[in-house]
Amino acid sequence: MIKKDICNLALTYLDTEEQKFENIENIEDYNTLTKEERACLRMYNTSILNFLASYQWSFAKKRKKLTEEDLIKNEDDKYLVYKKPDDLNTLIKVNGSRNYYVKVIGNNILTYIENPIIEYITNDIDLEKVDDLVKSAISLNLALLISPMIFNDLEKQKILQYSLAAITDTLRTRDITEDMGDYLNV
């Protein structure tokens, strides 16, 4: 249901007629879809990943300790190679610090640190658990991504950019304030 809602909201931001994605999870024939519907489906995941990578959202943060089970055999003794978690979008910290020497290359994490604790932004959030403002931001991002596929209106695209920036700023301010609350209550 969320995917349908986000796609419909994105199309609303584009001032197109609201589409009726009746069975969006099980599309049998893409040829029966409108150009707008196909664009939404094509860019849906990209929209979420772009939004999540745009900031260190507290609702999308995860921590994981990399263990011996995550180690990958490495011919070079200069560094350790760990398997990157499948849901890792953006690496934030290692062992509680941003000043570290770690590289994420492909599906691997290269480091000198044994069994590091990584903090990262996930690429796998439950949209059922986020609030409507987050869903609006993802929908606006989707609308901005698909707008060049649907029409060539630079003014409309600028309005979408400004709207997305405003919602994102509001979300960032709220996110910072909520994070500060954690520190103030210590």
Secondary structure, DSSP 8 states (H G I E B T S, - for coil): -HHHHHHHHHHHHTT------TTGGG-S-GGGS-HHHHHHHHHHHHHHHHHHHTS--GGGEEEEE--GGGB---S-TTSEEEE--TTEEEEEEETTBS---EEEETTEEEESSSS-EEEEEES---TTSS-HHHHHHHHHHHHHHHHHHH---HHHHHHHHHHHHHHHHHHHHHHHHHHHHHHHT-
